[in-house]
Amino acid sequence: MFVEFTYDRHSVINALRYHFMSRGEIKFMRITLMVLFGIAVIGNLFGYVSFGAVFGIFMMILILLLIFWYWLPVLTYNKSATFKDNIRLQLEDQGIAIATQRGEHMISWKSFHNVVETSDYIYLYRNTRSFFIIPLNAFKEEERQAFRQLLHQKFASYEVSSAH
């Protein structure tokens, strides 16, 4: 199967947001800060915690949100030339050939350890930090179903996420 597409900046930034916000350590940090904030607010109401501490925790949450929701996805998008290229994929039983203006690279399906599908993209993870995203709108409906079927055959860890 042959697929050709270009990435949409806004959509890719949202896809990167999903990636960063769904990482385990980021989820743990978010939950920890929210619990800490809740405890600080309750402590402030009972007079055990100063308003400055509550405000400081709130600012920490706000700064981290700005980093992971805005700055990191935009920075990643701007640094990656791949997101600005015209991408041509050749999907085969042994792997995926990714071609851009700079060249072509064949990646075996065994190189990927996890697949996550959202409403807009399929994420092919090589590890927790390295992944390749394929927009679902690059496929015609019958091609999309065939690609999903191929991925289900290759990966036991195929995950469909309702987020994004």
Secondary structure by P-SEA (a helix, b strand, c coil): cbbbbbbcaaaaaaaaaaaaaacaaaaaaaaaaaaaaaaaaaaaaaccccaaaaaaaaaaaaaaaaaaaccaaaaaaaacccccccccccccccbbbbbcccbbbbbccccccbbbbcccbbbbccccccbbbbbcccccaaaaaaaaaaaaaacccccccccc
